[in-house]
Amino acid sequence: MRRKNTKKMTASSSQKLRGSAGFEEYYGELFDTRWPALREALLQEASPVAWQSEEKLPSYYLDAASIRAAVSLPLQGAFQILDLCAAPGGKTLVLSSLMDEDARLLSNERSRERLVRLVRVADQHMSESVRKRVSICGKDGATLCRNPANRFDRILQDAPCSSERHVLTSPRYLEQWSPARIKTQVVAQWALLSSAYRMLNQDGYLLYATCALSPEENDKLVARLESKFEGVEFIHNLPPVPDSVSRFCKESLPEPERTELGFHVLPDRAEGRGPLYFSLIHKKSREDAE
């Protein structure tokens, strides 16, 4: 289902918004009559689901919306895979479980503290044979593209974002909120996304994801790819969830709503899952692009 914004907020008016009242006005404008129900759903405690790579290994718990996004990246035939902003490690587990037996996964996390957690998750929740094919590094994802050797068939970018669900449940962060928070995130997100697209091989797929609500961090951000790069194709029909997913996750996965250039799982209509936005992007070969 496509969500239409019936109201538009001008840049000058958004700059005046601050704190909890500004937060309410900003997202009330975005979601209109849907906002009260969405707000209430965001305030409820999330219920993560289990992902178990092998029966003998402990389960890892994450949002079912995150799983739905990660399994939407088509992995068949991909040899080199990148999880660009990988911590805490849930999506890395999903990718490593579903990738081909000859595939290699590089999981990157810039934050040293989060990198430690990523390594621990990989060591505890992956089989030895899979762990050998997963490398972990702590680089700045925005600069990884400078190395010509960094080229990948598939890339997952779960970008740092405004994370409104966490803001809404934290009085301190809520009082500090302003639209400047979104603008700051967009700068960092674009640096990562443009780096990721540069590293993507022709005929490769990139899945961009956030847990943000604002179009600035979602559809509007990925739309910039078309004006900056060649071969950008947005996938509007999601591939089906692979049958193999049921081996690792016994819970049903939410069906996302359509947006202009991607998909959104929102908790008021997805049994508390999300929020999770994602866009699946294909880099067409030069022959197809001509």
N, C-alpha and C positions, 0 to 999 in steps of 0.2 A: 504494500500500500504506500503510495506517495504522500508525503506530508507537505502540505502547502502552508506557507506563512502568509496570513492575511493582513499582517501589519508590518510596516517597515520602520526601523529605527534609524534615525539619522546619526551621522558620526558625532555631530555637536551634542545631541541629546544623550548619546551613550557615554560620552566623556564625563557627564555630570553624575553618573550613577556611581554610588559607593555603598559598601556595607551590605547588610541584609536586605534593606529596602531596595537598594539598587539591583541586587541579585534577583529579587522577586520581580521587579519591573522588567528587567532585561529578559529573563526566561519566560515570563508571562507574555511578553510581546512575541517571542519566538513560537511558543506552543499554544497561545490563545486559550480556548476553553479546555484544552487537554491538560494544561499545566497543573491544576490542583490535584488531579489523579496521579499524574506523573511525579509530582513533588512528594506526595504521600508514599508512593512506591519506592522512591529513592531513599526515603527515611527508614524504610524497613531493613532489617538485617538480611544480608545476602545469604543464600544457601548454596555453597559450592558443591560440586559433584566430584566423584572419584574418577581418576584416570590411572589405570594399573598397566604398566608396560609388560609385566610378566606375572604369572600367578605367585611366584616365590618372592616377588618384590613388594615393598609397601606401596600403597596407593598415594597419589598426589591429588590434592583437592584444589579445584579452580572453578571459576564461573563457567557454566555451560555455554554462555554466549562467546567466551573466549575460545572454547573448543570449536564452536560452530564456525568462527572466523578462520581458525587455523586449518581446519579440514577442508576449507574452500580453496586453499592453494593447491592446484593440481601438481602432484609430485611424481607421477609416473613418467619415467624417461628422464628425470632430472638427475644429474650426477653431482653437481656442485650447488649446495643450498646454503643460504645465509639467513640467520636470525639476527637482525641488525641491533635491536635493543632487547636483549633476551631475558634479563632478570625480571622476576625471580626464577623463571625457568619452566613454567607450565607449558607454554607454546613450544619451547624447545623439546619437551617430552613428547608432545603430540607429533611434531614433525619427525623426530627420530624414530618414533614407533611406526610411522606410515611410509617413510621413504624407502626406495628400492634398496635391495641388499648390497648393491655396489656403490650406493650414493655416499657422499660425505657432507657433513653439516658443520658449519662454522657458526658458533654462538658468541656474539659480541656484547659486552656490557662495559660502558665507560666508567661507571661508578665503582670504586674499589670495594666499598662496603657491599654493594649489591652483587658484585662479581664473586665475592666469597660465597654468598648464598647460592648463586647460580651453579658454581662448582659443586657445592654440597648436594644440591638437588640432583644434578647429573650423576654424581657418584652413588647416591643412595637409591635412585629410582630407575636407572638404566641397567640392562644386562651388560655383562662384560664385553660381549661381542659388539653390541651397539655402541657402548661407550668408547670403544677403540676408533670408531668412525666419526666421533664428535669431538671437534676441537673447540677450545674456549679461549677468547682473548679479551683484553680490556682496552680497546682503542676508542678513539673518537670517531663515531660512525660517520660524521660529516666530512671527515678527511680520508676515510678508507679508499675513496675513489681515486685518490692521487697515486696509488700504487697500481700500475698497469696489470699486475698479476691478479688483482682482485676482480675476478669476473665470475658471475654466477648464473645458473639456469633458473633458479627460483630464489626469491627474497621475501621474507616476512619482516615488515617494519611496524612493530607495535610501539607507536611514538609516545614519548612523554607528553602529557596533556593537562588540561585544566582540571580534570577529574572532579566534576561538579558533585558527584555523590559524596565524596570525601569532604568537600567544602561545606556542603549542606549539613553534614552531621558534626561539624566542628565549629563551635561558636567563635573561636579565635580566628580561623581562616575565613569564616563568613563575614566577620566585621572588617577584615582586611581586603575583601574582594573588590575588584573594579574591572572594567573592560580592559585595562592595561595588562591584566593577567593573561587574557586571551591573546593579545597582540604579542606579548613576550613569547608565549608558547608557539605561536605561528612562525615566528622567525626561526626558532630552533627546529621546528618540524619541517619547514621547507628546506633547511640546510641538510637534514637527514634524507628527506625524500628525493631531492635532486641528486644527492650522492648515490643513493640506492639505484635510481634509474640509470645513472651513468655506468654502474657496475653490472647492470643486467644484460645478459647476452641477448642477441637477436632471437626472436621467437620465445623469449622467456616470459615468466609471469612474476609480478610483484603484487603482494597483498599489503596494503596500507591500512592500519587499524589504530583507533584511539578509543578511550572510554569517555570522550567528550560529547557534549550535547550541541555545541555551537557549530553552525555550518562553516564558520571561518576556519575551524580546525579540521573540517571533514570535506564535504563536497567542494567548497570554494578553494581549499588548498590543493586538492588533487587536480582541479580544473586548470591550475596554472601549468601543469605538465604539458598540456596541448600547445600552449603559447611559447614554450621554451624548448621543447624537444620534438623530434620526428618519431613517427611510428607508434604514437600513443593510441591505444585502443582500450576503452573501458568495457568490461564484460558485464552485461546487464542481466544475463540469465545465469544464475549460479549453477555450477555443476552439482550433481547429486552427492549427498554424503556417502563416501565410500563404504561398502559393506563391511570392510575390515575394521571400521571404527567400533563396531559392536563388540569386538574382542577386548577392547581396552576400556570402554565406557558403557555401562549398562543403562544409563539414563537417556531419555529422549532429549534431543537438542532443539532449541527454539528455532522457529521459522522467522527470519528477519523481514522487516518492512523495507520496501524499495524507497530509495531516494533518487535524486537525479543521476548521480554518478556512482552510487554504491548501495549499501544496505545498512540498516540500523536495527539493533535489538534493544528495545526499551522496556523497562521493568513493569510498567503499568499494563502492558499487553503481552508480556512474556513470562508470567508467573514469577516475577521478581528478578529475572536474569537481566544482566546488563547494568548500565548502558554500554553498548559496544557497537561502534561504527566500523565498517570496513569497506574498502573498494578494491576490486580485483582488476589489475591493469596488465594488459598484454603488450609486449614490445614487438611490433610486427617486424618481420624481416624486410630488408630494403626492397626485395622484389615485390612483396605484398603491399608495401607502402606506396609504391609507384603507381 
